[in-house]
Amino acid sequence: MKKNQPQSQTNAAIGSETIEPAQASAAQNGNLPEANPKKKTLKTGRIKNRNSKSKAFWQDVLDFFLCALGGVLYSLAMNLMIVPFGLYIGNMTGIAKIILELMRHVFPNLQDITGIILMVLNIPLLLISFRTINRKFFMKTIVTIVAVTIAMTYIPIKQLIPGLDDLLTISIVGGIVCGFGVGLGLRAGGSSGGIDILGVWITLKKPEFSVGKVSLIISLIVYVYALFTSPPVIVIYSVIFTMIYSLVVDRVHHQNVKISVMVVSKNREILQYIIDETHRSATYWEGHGAYTGSEFLVINTVVSKYELMRLRRGIIEMDPQVFIIENNSVNVTGYFPSHFF
């Protein structure tokens, strides 16, 4: 005959779990103990993961839309401002225009097929982006090139404002709109193809370059041709247009605008978030508030202006009481790779 165990050691079984008598009594009264914290954590993690995937999906949708919009803006400016006045742009579109002019010597009645020529020229460059740059960059570039090809094919070549024939105004406005369109695509993680792909590829290899600088270097080919086939005034305004275009591309793209960021927060997880989000390092130290004496973590890092927008949003979500100091356009000496994606 078994001896009864002391009341303090008696366990009551409910389901598959063993709980203490007080918990058993609570279960009989309908007050079950709280669920396993580990299971609750796993469930919360799944919800966060699902929300993160949904957010990433809609961000990709927005990026693809911006790539297509940038391609259309670029094509509008080209067909309604630049091409009607015979100006050249020192990129793959300019080379496509040169090929079209040479083809018209053989086929005088050939229609404007600049968009189609541009698509053919971009095929080998797309292979470069697919193999060596980034698969998502490749897909976004495909969307942008298709948008440019369709827009340049169907948008009629005519003056946007009849009577406006001031080449300086056309060069400035056209450079701003074209540069904004291309920069928008680059900012969304794609490109309009051609020189932009070469620019991104070369800049990844040589961080001291930028997409705009690469575009200016390659423009020399187009200008040498224009110098022998067009009046000097056309060449001069083409150079002005391309320089404005290149400057706007760099400013909209935010690739070369470096920002020094100092973050003051009690949340130590922000430090790892900065590393994971920007793939850059940071310097940190312990600080104390002069008024309250509270302990804080002070983090200092340098990011591009494009990275800053994502970083700021994420840090504020993690700590709504965070204190962020931003110092615009700082000069960096040392290794600071360009991040495009």
Secondary structure as GFF3:
##gff-version 3
##sequence-region A 1 341
A	DSSP	three_ten_helix	7	9	.	.	.	ID=ss1
A	DSSP	beta_strand	12	14	.	.	.	ID=ss2
A	DSSP	beta_strand	17	19	.	.	.	ID=ss3
A	DSSP	alpha_helix	21	28	.	.	.	ID=ss4
A	DSSP	alpha_helix	37	77	.	.	.	ID=ss5
A	DSSP	pi_helix	78	82	.	.	.	ID=ss6
A	DSSP	three_ten_helix	83	85	.	.	.	ID=ss7
A	DSSP	alpha_helix	92	106	.	.	.	ID=ss8
A	DSSP	alpha_helix	114	128	.	.	.	ID=ss9
A	DSSP	pi_helix	129	133	.	.	.	ID=ss10
A	DSSP	alpha_helix	135	154	.	.	.	ID=ss11
A	DSSP	alpha_helix	167	187	.	.	.	ID=ss12
A	DSSP	alpha_helix	195	205	.	.	.	ID=ss13
A	DSSP	alpha_helix	211	229	.	.	.	ID=ss14
A	DSSP	alpha_helix	232	253	.	.	.	ID=ss15
A	DSSP	beta_strand	258	265	.	.	.	ID=ss16
A	DSSP	alpha_helix	269	278	.	.	.	ID=ss17
A	DSSP	beta_strand	283	288	.	.	.	ID=ss18
A	DSSP	beta_strand	295	304	.	.	.	ID=ss19
A	DSSP	alpha_helix	305	318	.	.	.	ID=ss20
A	DSSP	beta_strand	323	327	.	.	.	ID=ss21
###
